[in-house]
Amino acid sequence: MFRLIHNISSRLKRTLPWLAVRAVLLLATRRNIVLAVGFSAWKEDYTTHFFKDQTVLFVDKPTSIKLLRSLFKRNSLSCVIWSFKDQELGLPLSTFTGMKVARVEDGFVRSLGRGIDHHLPWSLCLDEQGMYFDASRPSDFERLCNEFNVADFTKQMQIDADLAMQLLLNLSISKYNNLSVSVAPAVPEYLNGAVLVLGQVEDDRSITCNETAISTNRGLVARAITDHPGKPVYFKQHPDCLGERQRVGYVDLTDNEDVTQLDPAVTIIDAILAVDTVYTISSLGGFEALMRGKNVETFGCPFYGGWGLTTDHVDFPRRTRKLSVLQLFYIAYIIYPTYFNPYNGQRMTLEQLVRYFAREMS
Protein backbone atom coordinates (compact mmCIF):
# COMPACT_ATOMS: atom_id res chain seq x y z
CA MET A 1 0.00 0.00 0.00
CA PHE A 2 2.84 2.40 0.89
CA ARG A 3 4.50 1.78 -2.48
CA LEU A 4 1.21 2.40 -4.31
CA ILE A 5 0.66 5.71 -2.48
CA HIS A 6 4.25 6.72 -3.13
CA ASN A 7 3.92 5.97 -6.85
CA ILE A 8 0.71 8.01 -7.10
CA SER A 9 2.36 10.90 -5.25
CA SER A 10 5.36 10.69 -7.57
CA ARG A 11 3.20 10.88 -10.69
CA LEU A 12 1.29 13.85 -9.28
CA LYS A 13 4.49 15.76 -8.54
CA ARG A 14 5.64 15.29 -12.13
CA THR A 15 2.55 16.88 -13.67
CA LEU A 16 2.96 20.25 -15.34
CA PRO A 17 0.63 22.19 -12.97
CA TRP A 18 2.38 20.84 -9.87
CA LEU A 19 5.84 21.62 -11.29
CA ALA A 20 4.73 25.13 -12.29
CA VAL A 21 3.51 25.92 -8.78
CA ARG A 22 6.65 24.47 -7.22
CA ALA A 23 8.83 26.45 -9.60
CA VAL A 24 7.12 29.76 -8.77
CA LEU A 25 7.66 29.11 -5.05
CA LEU A 26 11.34 28.35 -5.68
CA LEU A 27 12.08 31.37 -7.87
CA ALA A 28 12.81 33.71 -4.99
CA THR A 29 15.13 31.28 -3.23
CA ARG A 30 17.87 31.40 -5.87
CA ARG A 31 18.69 27.81 -4.92
CA ASN A 32 20.51 25.59 -7.37
CA ILE A 33 17.93 23.46 -9.17
CA VAL A 34 18.53 19.91 -10.42
CA LEU A 35 16.13 18.37 -12.93
CA ALA A 36 16.15 14.59 -12.51
CA VAL A 37 15.04 12.73 -15.63
CA GLY A 38 14.12 9.05 -15.83
CA PHE A 39 14.20 8.27 -12.13
CA SER A 40 11.71 5.67 -10.85
CA ALA A 41 9.53 6.69 -7.93
CA TRP A 42 11.46 4.51 -5.46
CA LYS A 43 14.68 6.34 -6.35
CA GLU A 44 13.35 9.80 -5.47
CA ASP A 45 14.17 9.86 -1.75
CA TYR A 46 17.79 8.81 -1.99
CA THR A 47 18.35 11.02 -5.04
CA THR A 48 17.02 14.00 -3.09
CA HIS A 49 19.37 13.12 -0.23
CA PHE A 50 22.31 12.80 -2.64
CA PHE A 51 21.71 16.34 -3.91
CA LYS A 52 20.89 17.59 -0.42
CA ASP A 53 22.34 21.08 -0.99
CA GLN A 54 20.18 21.60 -4.07
CA THR A 55 16.50 21.33 -4.93
CA VAL A 56 15.60 18.31 -7.05
CA LEU A 57 12.59 18.31 -9.38
CA PHE A 58 11.70 15.01 -11.04
CA VAL A 59 10.57 15.40 -14.64
CA ASP A 60 9.98 13.09 -17.59
CA LYS A 61 8.28 15.19 -20.27
CA PRO A 62 9.84 17.72 -22.70
CA THR A 63 7.08 20.27 -21.99
CA SER A 64 7.95 20.22 -18.28
CA ILE A 65 11.66 20.62 -18.97
CA LYS A 66 11.00 23.50 -21.39
CA LEU A 67 8.83 25.28 -18.80
CA LEU A 68 11.38 24.93 -16.03
CA ARG A 69 14.22 26.07 -18.28
CA SER A 70 12.31 29.26 -19.06
CA LEU A 71 11.38 29.91 -15.41
CA PHE A 72 14.78 29.27 -13.86
CA LYS A 73 16.86 31.51 -16.10
CA ARG A 74 18.37 33.25 -13.07
CA ASN A 75 18.89 30.12 -11.05
CA SER A 76 21.67 27.63 -11.52
CA LEU A 77 19.90 24.87 -13.44
CA SER A 78 21.42 21.47 -14.18
CA CYS A 79 20.09 18.10 -15.21
CA VAL A 80 20.85 14.52 -14.21
CA ILE A 81 19.57 11.59 -16.27
CA TRP A 82 19.31 8.06 -14.97
CA SER A 83 21.52 6.03 -17.31
CA PHE A 84 20.15 6.55 -20.84
CA LYS A 85 16.50 6.94 -19.87
CA ASP A 86 16.25 10.08 -22.00
CA GLN A 87 16.46 7.84 -25.07
CA GLU A 88 13.76 5.52 -23.74
CA LEU A 89 11.56 8.56 -23.05
CA GLY A 90 12.14 9.90 -26.56
CA LEU A 91 13.86 13.09 -25.37
CA PRO A 92 16.36 14.49 -27.92
CA LEU A 93 19.55 16.06 -26.61
CA SER A 94 18.24 19.46 -27.73
CA THR A 95 15.77 19.17 -24.83
CA PHE A 96 18.65 19.92 -22.47
CA THR A 97 20.30 22.76 -24.39
CA GLY A 98 21.88 25.33 -22.09
CA MET A 99 22.00 23.02 -19.08
CA LYS A 100 24.87 21.13 -17.54
CA VAL A 101 23.92 17.45 -17.98
CA ALA A 102 25.27 14.34 -16.28
CA ARG A 103 24.19 10.73 -16.44
CA VAL A 104 23.82 8.75 -13.21
CA GLU A 105 24.34 5.08 -12.46
CA ASP A 106 25.10 2.85 -9.48
CA GLY A 107 28.69 2.56 -8.34
CA PHE A 108 30.80 -0.60 -8.07
CA VAL A 109 30.17 -1.11 -4.34
CA ARG A 110 26.44 -0.59 -4.28
CA SER A 111 24.30 -2.12 -1.59
CA LEU A 112 23.20 -4.75 0.86
CA GLY A 113 20.88 -6.65 -1.44
CA ARG A 114 19.96 -6.31 -5.10
CA GLY A 115 18.84 -3.20 -6.90
CA ILE A 116 16.02 -5.13 -8.56
CA ASP A 117 14.58 -5.60 -5.06
CA HIS A 118 14.82 -1.83 -4.44
CA HIS A 119 17.66 -2.01 -1.93
CA LEU A 120 19.09 1.50 -1.78
CA PRO A 121 22.47 2.28 -3.38
CA TRP A 122 25.34 3.62 -1.28
CA SER A 123 27.33 4.85 -4.28
CA LEU A 124 26.55 6.68 -7.49
CA CYS A 125 28.60 7.56 -10.58
CA LEU A 126 27.97 10.83 -12.42
CA ASP A 127 29.34 11.15 -15.94
CA GLU A 128 28.99 14.24 -18.14
CA GLN A 129 30.05 12.56 -21.39
CA GLY A 130 28.57 9.07 -21.37
CA MET A 131 28.71 6.20 -18.89
CA TYR A 132 31.40 3.73 -17.89
CA PHE A 133 29.54 0.70 -19.32
CA ASP A 134 28.97 2.25 -22.76
CA ALA A 135 32.15 1.89 -24.80
CA SER A 136 30.38 3.00 -27.98
CA ARG A 137 30.98 6.63 -27.01
CA PRO A 138 33.48 8.60 -24.88
CA SER A 139 32.90 8.91 -21.14
CA ASP A 140 34.42 10.72 -18.19
CA PHE A 141 35.56 7.33 -16.93
CA GLU A 142 37.44 6.56 -20.14
CA ARG A 143 38.98 10.05 -20.10
CA LEU A 144 40.18 9.57 -16.53
CA CYS A 145 41.85 6.34 -17.57
CA ASN A 146 43.44 7.68 -20.76
CA GLU A 147 44.69 10.84 -19.04
CA PHE A 148 45.83 9.16 -15.82
CA ASN A 149 49.19 10.65 -14.87
CA VAL A 150 51.38 8.06 -13.19
CA ALA A 151 53.62 10.84 -11.84
CA ASP A 152 50.67 12.25 -9.89
CA PHE A 153 49.90 8.85 -8.37
CA THR A 154 52.10 9.42 -5.34
CA LYS A 155 53.52 6.72 -3.10
CA GLN A 156 51.06 7.61 -0.36
CA MET A 157 48.14 7.48 -2.81
CA GLN A 158 49.30 4.06 -3.95
CA ILE A 159 49.50 2.86 -0.35
CA ASP A 160 46.02 4.21 0.43
CA ALA A 161 44.54 2.66 -2.74
CA ASP A 162 46.17 -0.69 -2.02
CA LEU A 163 44.88 -0.65 1.57
CA ALA A 164 41.36 0.07 0.30
CA MET A 165 41.57 -2.72 -2.28
CA GLN A 166 42.94 -5.21 0.26
CA LEU A 167 40.18 -4.25 2.69
CA LEU A 168 37.60 -4.91 -0.02
CA LEU A 169 39.19 -8.29 -0.77
CA ASN A 170 39.73 -9.38 2.83
CA LEU A 171 36.16 -8.55 3.87
CA SER A 172 34.72 -10.12 0.69
CA ILE A 173 32.72 -7.03 -0.28
CA SER A 174 31.29 -6.91 -3.80
CA LYS A 175 28.79 -4.73 -5.69
CA TYR A 176 25.71 -6.46 -4.25
CA ASN A 177 26.22 -7.90 -0.80
CA ASN A 178 23.90 -10.43 0.78
CA LEU A 179 23.15 -10.60 4.46
CA SER A 180 24.08 -13.88 6.14
CA VAL A 181 22.13 -16.94 4.92
CA SER A 182 20.69 -19.56 7.25
CA VAL A 183 22.15 -22.51 5.32
CA ALA A 184 25.66 -22.18 3.92
CA PRO A 185 25.88 -23.28 0.26
CA ALA A 186 28.38 -25.86 -0.99
CA VAL A 187 31.36 -23.77 -2.10
CA PRO A 188 33.45 -25.31 -4.90
CA GLU A 189 37.05 -26.15 -4.05
CA TYR A 190 39.85 -24.65 -6.11
CA LEU A 191 40.72 -26.81 -9.11
CA ASN A 192 43.76 -26.20 -11.31
CA GLY A 193 42.73 -24.96 -14.74
CA ALA A 194 39.07 -24.49 -13.80
CA VAL A 195 37.02 -21.86 -15.64
CA LEU A 196 34.16 -19.72 -14.31
CA VAL A 197 31.56 -18.39 -16.73
CA LEU A 198 29.69 -15.38 -15.36
CA GLY A 199 26.08 -15.06 -16.43
CA GLN A 200 24.61 -11.64 -17.12
CA VAL A 201 21.24 -10.09 -17.85
CA GLU A 202 21.34 -10.33 -21.61
CA ASP A 203 19.38 -7.15 -22.30
CA ASP A 204 21.61 -5.12 -19.99
CA ARG A 205 22.91 -1.98 -21.69
CA SER A 206 26.52 -3.02 -21.07
CA ILE A 207 25.80 -5.73 -23.66
CA THR A 208 23.21 -4.20 -25.98
CA CYS A 209 24.91 -0.85 -26.60
CA ASN A 210 28.36 -2.29 -27.27
CA GLU A 211 30.09 -4.47 -29.80
CA THR A 212 30.26 -8.08 -28.62
CA ALA A 213 32.04 -11.22 -29.80
CA ILE A 214 29.47 -13.27 -27.84
CA SER A 215 26.25 -11.77 -26.52
CA THR A 216 24.48 -14.68 -24.78
CA ASN A 217 25.25 -16.67 -21.66
CA ARG A 218 24.67 -19.94 -23.47
CA GLY A 219 27.15 -18.94 -26.15
CA LEU A 220 29.70 -17.99 -23.50
CA VAL A 221 29.35 -21.36 -21.77
CA ALA A 222 29.84 -23.17 -25.08
CA ARG A 223 32.96 -21.11 -25.84
CA ALA A 224 34.50 -21.87 -22.44
CA ILE A 225 33.90 -25.61 -22.89
CA THR A 226 35.44 -25.52 -26.37
CA ASP A 227 38.48 -23.49 -25.26
CA HIS A 228 39.19 -25.67 -22.21
CA PRO A 229 38.52 -29.31 -23.11
CA GLY A 230 38.66 -31.62 -20.14
CA LYS A 231 38.85 -28.76 -17.62
CA PRO A 232 36.17 -28.04 -15.01
CA VAL A 233 33.78 -25.32 -16.17
CA TYR A 234 31.46 -23.62 -13.67
CA PHE A 235 28.54 -21.39 -14.55
CA LYS A 236 27.07 -18.80 -12.21
CA GLN A 237 23.61 -17.60 -13.15
CA HIS A 238 23.05 -13.88 -12.73
CA PRO A 239 20.80 -13.40 -9.65
CA ASP A 240 18.42 -11.16 -11.59
CA CYS A 241 17.76 -14.05 -13.97
CA LEU A 242 16.39 -16.15 -11.11
CA GLY A 243 13.25 -15.94 -8.97
CA GLU A 244 9.95 -14.17 -9.55
CA ARG A 245 11.42 -11.18 -11.40
CA GLN A 246 13.43 -13.35 -13.76
CA ARG A 247 15.06 -11.30 -16.49
CA VAL A 248 16.38 -12.55 -19.81
CA GLY A 249 19.58 -14.58 -19.53
CA TYR A 250 18.70 -17.73 -17.59
CA VAL A 251 20.39 -20.84 -19.02
CA ASP A 252 18.97 -24.32 -18.44
CA LEU A 253 22.01 -26.59 -18.12
CA THR A 254 20.17 -29.67 -16.87
CA ASP A 255 21.37 -31.91 -19.71
CA ASN A 256 24.84 -30.39 -20.13
CA GLU A 257 27.41 -32.67 -18.50
CA ASP A 258 30.34 -30.45 -19.49
CA VAL A 259 29.48 -27.64 -17.08
CA THR A 260 28.59 -27.40 -13.39
CA GLN A 261 25.95 -24.87 -12.37
CA LEU A 262 26.78 -23.27 -9.05
CA ASP A 263 24.31 -22.94 -6.21
CA PRO A 264 22.78 -19.43 -6.50
CA ALA A 265 23.78 -18.81 -2.87
CA VAL A 266 27.49 -19.21 -3.71
CA THR A 267 28.92 -15.69 -3.75
CA ILE A 268 30.64 -14.41 -6.83
CA ILE A 269 33.81 -14.06 -4.76
CA ASP A 270 33.81 -17.72 -3.66
CA ALA A 271 33.16 -18.72 -7.26
CA ILE A 272 36.13 -16.66 -8.49
CA LEU A 273 38.45 -18.12 -5.88
CA ALA A 274 37.70 -21.66 -7.13
CA VAL A 275 39.10 -21.11 -10.65
CA ASP A 276 42.08 -19.88 -12.64
CA THR A 277 40.19 -18.19 -15.48
CA VAL A 278 36.99 -16.16 -15.76
CA TYR A 279 34.95 -15.80 -18.95
CA THR A 280 32.62 -12.82 -19.16
CA ILE A 281 30.86 -10.59 -21.63
CA SER A 282 31.12 -7.43 -19.53
CA SER A 283 30.36 -8.37 -15.91
CA LEU A 284 31.88 -6.41 -13.01
CA GLY A 285 32.88 -9.85 -11.76
CA GLY A 286 35.64 -9.78 -14.34
CA PHE A 287 37.33 -6.91 -12.55
CA GLU A 288 36.75 -8.56 -9.18
CA ALA A 289 38.62 -11.54 -10.65
CA LEU A 290 41.48 -9.29 -11.82
CA MET A 291 41.83 -7.95 -8.27
CA ARG A 292 42.28 -11.56 -7.14
CA GLY A 293 44.96 -12.33 -9.71
CA LYS A 294 42.81 -14.41 -12.09
CA ASN A 295 43.01 -14.58 -15.88
CA VAL A 296 40.04 -12.83 -17.46
CA GLU A 297 38.73 -13.15 -21.01
CA THR A 298 36.17 -10.58 -22.17
CA PHE A 299 33.76 -10.96 -25.09
CA GLY A 300 32.09 -7.56 -24.78
CA CYS A 301 33.22 -4.08 -23.75
CA PRO A 302 33.58 -3.90 -19.96
CA PHE A 303 35.08 -0.81 -18.34
CA TYR A 304 38.22 -2.78 -17.42
CA GLY A 305 38.79 -4.12 -20.96
CA GLY A 306 41.34 -2.60 -23.31
CA TRP A 307 43.82 -1.46 -20.65
CA GLY A 308 46.24 -4.38 -21.03
CA LEU A 309 44.84 -6.43 -18.12
CA THR A 310 42.51 -8.83 -19.94
CA THR A 311 42.36 -11.05 -23.00
CA ASP A 312 39.85 -9.15 -25.10
CA HIS A 313 37.89 -10.45 -28.08
CA VAL A 314 36.64 -6.96 -29.01
CA ASP A 315 38.81 -3.96 -29.95
CA PHE A 316 38.92 -0.72 -27.91
CA PRO A 317 40.33 1.92 -30.30
CA ARG A 318 39.93 4.85 -27.87
CA ARG A 319 41.68 3.13 -24.97
CA THR A 320 45.23 4.12 -25.74
CA ARG A 321 47.33 3.15 -22.72
CA LYS A 322 48.01 0.37 -20.25
CA LEU A 323 47.07 0.50 -16.58
CA SER A 324 47.85 -1.69 -13.60
CA VAL A 325 45.05 -3.30 -11.59
CA LEU A 326 45.77 -0.89 -8.73
CA GLN A 327 45.65 2.17 -11.01
CA LEU A 328 42.35 1.06 -12.53
CA PHE A 329 40.96 0.31 -9.06
CA TYR A 330 41.95 3.80 -7.91
CA ILE A 331 40.10 5.38 -10.83
CA ALA A 332 37.01 3.15 -10.79
CA TYR A 333 36.50 2.78 -7.05
CA ILE A 334 37.95 5.95 -5.54
CA ILE A 335 37.95 8.82 -8.08
CA TYR A 336 34.92 8.08 -10.27
CA PRO A 337 32.08 7.25 -7.80
CA THR A 338 30.62 9.14 -4.86
CA TYR A 339 29.84 7.16 -1.69
CA PHE A 340 27.01 8.38 0.51
CA ASN A 341 24.39 7.40 3.05
CA PRO A 342 21.14 7.10 1.04
CA TYR A 343 19.07 7.97 4.12
CA ASN A 344 20.61 11.39 4.75
CA GLY A 345 23.05 12.12 1.93
CA GLN A 346 26.14 12.24 4.16
CA ARG A 347 29.27 11.56 2.11
CA MET A 348 31.42 8.56 2.93
CA THR A 349 34.76 7.11 1.90
CA LEU A 350 35.10 3.70 0.29
CA GLU A 351 36.79 2.43 3.46
CA GLN A 352 33.92 3.64 5.64
CA LEU A 353 31.36 1.99 3.39
CA VAL A 354 33.22 -1.33 3.19
CA ARG A 355 33.53 -1.51 6.96
CA TYR A 356 29.85 -0.64 7.38
CA PHE A 357 28.77 -3.38 4.95
CA ALA A 358 31.05 -5.87 6.71
CA ARG A 359 29.48 -5.08 10.09
CA GLU A 360 25.96 -5.42 8.70
CA MET A 361 26.80 -8.75 7.09
CA SER A 362 28.49 -10.30 10.13
Secondary structure, DSSP 8 states (H G I E B T S, - for coil): -HHHHHHHHHHHHTSHHHHHHHHHHHHTTT--EEEEES--GGGHHHHHHHTTTSEEEEE-SHHHHHHHHHHTTTS-EEEEEETTHHHHTT--GGGGTTSEEEEEEE-SS-EES-GGGT---SEEEEESS--TT-TTS--HHHHHHHT--GGGS-HHHHHHHHHHHHHHHHTT--SEE----SS--------TT-EEEE---TT-HHHHTS--S--SHHHHHHHHHHHSTTS-EEEE--GGGSSTT--TT----TT-TT-EE--TTS-HHHHHHT-SEEEESS-THHHHHHHTT-EEEESS--TTTTSSSSEESS--TT--S---HHHHHIIIIIISEEEE-TTT--EE-HHHHHHHHHHHH-
